[in-house]
Amino acid sequence: MTPAIYIGLDVGTTAVKAIAFDEQGQTVAIKRGYYPAFSPRPDYVEQDPDQVFRKTLSCLLALIRTLQSPIGGIGLSGAMHSIFAVDADGRPLTRAVLWSDNRSVEEADKLNKKSLGKQLYERTGTPIHPMSPLCKLRWWHTHHPELCKRAARWVSLKEYLVFRLTGAWLIDYSIASATGLFDLHQIHWCEEALKYAQIHREQLSQPVSPEEILASTHKTLAGIPIVIGASDGCLANLGAGITGPGQAVMTVGTSAALRSNAPAPVINPHGRLFCYILSQGQYVFGGASNNGGNTWEWLNSGLFGVRRTNYQKRFDLAAQAPAGSEGLLFMPYLMGERAPLWNASAQAAFSGLTHRHKPAHLLRAALEGILFNLHLIIEEMHNTGGNPAFSRIVMSGGMAASPFFMQLAADIFGTKVCLSHTEELSAWGAAVLARKVLTGHEFAPVEKDTKTFYPNTPNHEIYRDSFFEFKLLLKKYKYL
């Protein structure tokens, strides 16, 4: 009997990735599709749900056409925090509003100043911030009440994909717990959050376990079981083999995130960390930054006048500056910030710039600033609920392609940093979950990490001082 293929389908912010894995966990084929985001006004970031669905379906079908072996199942992964309205027939009434949309800044600021904001964070694990669908719903009811009267449901892009494939309105616990509307402790919609958002339970999808098995109504997919899966962040941890405390996954692509696992909800006393549920007894907590590779690209474009250049040459140039960039510090908040500041109005700045600083210093300081902010998230994670220091951090994402950046992370964090066995951890995690649900078996062991970087002690000592100065700078700007 020919071994089956398992597909991980990851619907991200800018692209969909359909990846086929064999019984040994090796990649057989990959198809990618891209879709635009629209910004009709400042602070608005939207996508067309039907455009995303069409590209996702065409990408999946194109992958299936290339496969020679039977397909054992498909696991779904999706980006968090998107939301839009649909009518009674499931037709979109609006574009999907993405996590990076900041139109609800005022609503988030007002809620953060109330005791209700703290209560909702403690119940849902989602920080009060414009990224949260909770705040976006409040904005819609304030600014477009007539639209809200027409809305039969409020859904995410992943829910819309599930509906178009199966005809059912379902949402996995993981995506639900990133809405700010889901009670982490009771595993159902939070009535206090629904009241604040001015919606009813009937306007939301039915929450189900990430292990829920679906049957597609699409003729090409008939007979192929689909596992609803989870959010991209939770599945990246699963794909990296992170299932307990003491280890973490760091993803640095366009944006950045750090996540670890815990057996129970982890609630930060200052509301600076998220906590999402993968399944009962498995929670993923950490922080997501708005600023990662986008900051690096912006600086390269500004210094050298080109976009999408040969970044390895720029990493090599950054390496020419000494550790600590001779006192030059960079706050990387070009896009405002989520964790750990949760300040949509935060701004970027260089501090300590002098005539002796060259482009190499600016480049290195930018990379150091991105990692210093992630180090702040690590500190919050360690200081919350007695979580242990990380003995290992697995890194994925586009920036992980640079050995210099990997070493820089190890030097700043003071712990070993491992390159993940695949850049597409979320799709891999979706396939891992699907196979386990459908067969009861794990994939054959794969090489978990392809390369490990250990801290350089002299550089780490320099970075302890630089990180202290970085925190003083943030306090000066009242960001901390």
N, C-alpha and C positions, 0 to 999 in steps of 0.2 A: 504494500500500500504506500502510495506517495505521501511523504510528510506534508502536513498542512502549513500554509502561510498565514501569519497574523499581521493585520494592518493597524498601525497607529495613525489616527487622523487628528491633526492638531490645527485648530482654527485660531490663528493668532491675530494680533492687532494689525499687521501689515500684510500677512501672507498666510496661506494654508499649506500645510505639508502633509502629504499622504506617503507613508513609508511602510514597506513590506519587509517583514523579518521572517527568517526561516526558523526551524526547530532549534538551531544552535544559537539563536539570537543575533545572527549576522544580517546586515542589511542586504536585501535582495534588489530592491528598486525604490526610487524616490521620484515623486512628482510634486512640483511646487506651483502655486498660483498666487498672483498678487492682485490686490485691490486697493483703490485709493481711499484716503480719508479727506473729508471736506471741512474747510474752516470758513463758513460764510461770514462770520463776525469774529472779532477778537474773543479769545477764550472758548470758542466753540470748536469741538472736534467731533465729526459725525461720519457715519458710513451708511451706505445703502444696503439694507438687509437682503434684498433680493439679489443684488450684485454679489454680495458675499456668498450667499447660498449657491448661486449659479457657478461661481468659480470653484467653490468647494466640491460640488457634485461633479463638475467636469474633471477636476483634478483626481478625484477618487475613481471615477470611471476610467480615466486614462491609465491610471496605475493598474487597475484590475485587468485591463486589456493586455497588459504586458506580461502578466503572470501565467506561468505554465502549470503550476501546482494548485491543488484545491485550496480554497480560503477557509480557514478554521473560524475566523471571526474578525470583527472590527472593533477597536476601542476608540472612544471619543475623548478628545481633550479640547478645552476652550479657554480663551482669555476671560478674565474676570471683569466685573463692574459695568458692562454694557447694559443699556436699557432703552426700550422704545415701546410705543403703544401699537396695538393691533385692534382691528374691529372684530365683530362676532364671527366673521368668516376666516379670521386669521390673516387678513391683509394689513400690512404695515400702514399706520396713519402718520408716522414720523420716520425720520432717519434714526438709526441707532446712535445714541450718545455714548462716547467711549470714556474710559477711565481718565484720560488726559484732559477731558473737557472741564473747564473751570467756571462755567456760568453760574453755579450755585454757591459761589464764595460767600455771599452775604448770608444765605441760609445756614451754611456750615458755621460761620462765625457766631451767629446768634445762638445756634443750638449748643455750641461749645461753651458758651457763657452761662448756660442753664444747668441745673442739676440733672435735668432730663437727659442731656447729652452724655453725661458720665454714666447714668443708669443704662442707657441704650448701648453704650460701648461695652459695659460689663456683661450685658445680656447677649449681645451679638458678636463681639470680638472684632467688629469692623470700626476702625477709628472714624471719628466725625470729621469729614473732609469732603471737598467738592467731587472727589472721585466716586463717592458712595452713591449708589442708586437711591438710598434713603433721602439724601439731600437733593438729588436731581428731581425726584418725585415732588418734593415740597416746592421746588422752583416751578415746576410745570403747573401745579395747582394755583400758585400765586400769579403766574404770568399768562397762562393759557387755560383758564377754567373751562371754556367751551370745548376745547379739545379733550380735556379730561372726562367730560360728560359722555363723549363719543367712544372713549376707550373701553373695550370689553376686557382687555388684559394688558398687563405690563410684563414684558419678557426680555430676555437677553438674546444675544445672537446665537448662543449654543442651544437655547430652548427652541428658537425658531428653526434651526437646523433639524432638531429632533422632530419637531412638528411636521416639517416638510417631508421628512423621510418616513415617518410612522403614522402621522395623523393624530398623535397624542401630545397633550401639553404636560410635559414632565420636566422636572429640574432636579439634578443630583444635589446631594447635601453640600458638596464642596462649592459649587457655583452659588447655591442658595445662601451659604454662610458668608459670602463676600458681598451680599447686597445691603447689609445693615438692617435687614428685615427679618432675620432668622435667629431664633433662640438656640444658641450653641448647647445649652444645658438641657433643654427639653426636646430638642430635635424637631421643632416645628416652627411655623411662622410666629413671630413675636407680636402680640396684639398691641402693645404700647407703641412699637415702631410703626405698625400699620395705621394706628390712629394719628400719629404725627404726620405720616406721609399722605394721609387722607385717602386711603384706598381700603378695599375690602379683601378678605382672604380669597373670595371667589374670583378676584381679578389676577390671581397669581397661580402659577403651575403647581401641580402636586409634587411635593418633595419625595425623592426616592433614593435608595442606596446607590452609590457608584457602581455596585455590582448588578444593577437591574439589567435584564436581558430584553432587548427590543427586537421586533420583527418589522422589517421595512416593507412599505407598500410599493416601493419603486421596483419595476419589473426586473431591472438589471441586478438588483441586490436581493431579489427573492431567494430565500433559503440560506442567506448568509446572516448568522446571528450578529447583532450589534450590542455591545456593552456600553451603557450610557457614560461610564467613566467619570471624570472629575475635572477640576480646573488645571490649567497648565502648571501652576506652581506646585500644587500637591502632587501631581504626577511626575514632575521633575525630581522631587525627593524620592518617590517610589522607584523611579528609573535609576537613580543613583545608588539605590540600596540603603537609603537612610530611613530607618524605621524607629529609631529611638534617640534619646538625648546623647549629647557628647560629640555629635557630628552635625555638619550643616552643608547645604548646597548654596553656592553663590552663582547667580546667573548675571553676566554683564554683557548685554547686547546693546540695543538702543537705549534702554533704561537698565536698571539693576535691581537685584533683590537678594536677600539672604533669608534662608528658611531652615528651621530644624523641626524635629518631631517631639511630641509629648503624648503621654497616655491619657491626659485630661486637659481641659481648656486652660490656656495660659493667658491671664489678663494682666497687662502692665498697669501699675497704679497711676501712671501719668497718661495713659491712652496712647502710647507711642508705638505700640506693636500691633500687628494684626494677629488674629488666630482663626483659622478655618478648619473645618472638620473634613477629613477624608472618609472616615467611617467611625462608628462608635468605638471608642478606645484608641483611635488614631487621629491626632490633631497636628496641624502644621502651623507653626507660629514664626514670626519674624518681621521683617520690614522691607518695603519696596521703595526704591529711590527713582525719581523722575530723570535722574542724570547719570548717564553712563557713556556709551559709545557716541550718543548724540553730541555730548559736550566735546569729546575728542575730535569728532568730525568738524564741529563748528570752529574750533581753534585752528585746526589744520587749514580749513578754508580761509579763515581770516589771515593767517600768517603767509600762506603760500598761494592763495588765490585759486585753488582748485578743490573740487569735491571728489570723493571716492578715489583719492589718490592711492599710491602705493604706501600703505600705512607702515609696512615693515621698515621702510627707510626712515619714517618719522619716529618709530620706536627706537631705532638705532641712534637717531639724533638725540632723543630724550636721554638715552643711556650715557651720553657724553657729559651730562650735567651730574654733579655729585648728589648723593643721597641728601635729602632735605633741601635741595635746590638753592643752597646758600641763603637760607632765610626767607625765600619767596614762598608765600602761601596762596592757595587758590580756593575760594569758596565756589563749588561747582553748580550753583543753583540757577542755571540759565532758564530752567523750565519751572521755577518755583520748586517746592519740595514736598514730598510725602514723608516717609520715615527718615530720621526720627523727629524732624522739625514739625511736620504737618502744618506747613505754612505755604499756602499757594502764592503768597506775595514775596517770598524770599528771592533775593537777587544774587547774581554771581559777582565776584570781585577778586582781583589780585591784591595782595597786601605785602608791603615790603619791597616793591619793585624799585630797583636802582639802575644806574648806568652800567653796572657790571653784569647785569642779567642779559643773556642772549636768548634767541629762540629755543635753544635746547633747554634752558631753565624753565621757560614758560610751558613747554611741552611736558617736562617731567613734573612740574608743580601741578599741572592739570590732572595728570594721572594720580599723583599723590592725593590731590583733593578729592577725587572720586572715591579713592580707597579709604581716606580718612572718614568720609561720611559713612561708608559701609562699616568702618571700625566703630563708629558711634552706635550703629545698630547692634553690632556684636556686644558692646558694653551693656546696652539695654537688655539684650537677651540673657546675658549672664546674671544681671542684677534683678531679674524678674523671677520670683518664686524659687530662688536658689538653684537656677539651672547651671550645670557644670560648664567649665571652660571647654572649648572645642579642641579635640585632639586631632581633628582632620576636617578640612573644608574641601569639598569637591566643586570645581569651577567648570562652568559651561558658558556658551554664548560666544559671539564673534570676537570679543576682546581677549578671550582665552586662547586665541590662536597665536598670541604673542608670548614667547617664553619670558621676555623681559617683564611684561605685565604680570605674569604668573609669579615670577620671583619677587617683584615689587610687593605683591599681595602677601606673600609669605613673610617678607621682611617687616612689613607694617603690622600685620596681625600677630606675628610671633608664633605661628603654628604652621604645620605642614599644609601645603595646598596641592591638591591633586587634580590633574586634567581628566575630565570625565571621558569614558570610552566612546561617547558619541556627543556631538553638538546638539542633537535633537532629543534631549532627555525627556521632554514632555510626550512626544510621540512614542518613544520607547516605553515610557511608563504606562501609556494607554494600552499598548500591545501586551505588556507584561500582565496588566490587570485583566485584560480580555482573556488571555490564555488560561490564567489561573481560575477565573470564574467558569469558563466553558469546559475546561478539562480537569480541573483540580490539581494541575501540575505546573511547576515553575519551568521557565526556559532552562536549557542547559547552561551551566555557568559560563559567563563571558568575562573577559579581562575588564575588571571594574574601572581601573584607572590606567591611563597610558603613560603618564609621567608624573613624578612627585617632586615638588620644590620645597626645600627646607630653609628656615630663616638663616640669613647671614647675621651673626651676632653683632658685629660692629654696626652694621646698617640698622638693625633693630633698635639698638641703643640710641642712635641718632633719631630714629623715627618716634621713639617714646617722647623725646623732647619736642619734636615738631608737632606731634599729635596734641601735646599739652598746649602749645601755642595756638594750634588750630581751634581748640575748644575755647581758649580765651578770646580769640577773634570772634567766634560765634556769639559769645556772651556780650561782647562789645556791641554787636549789632542786634542784641536782644533776640537772637534766634534760639538760644538755649536758656 
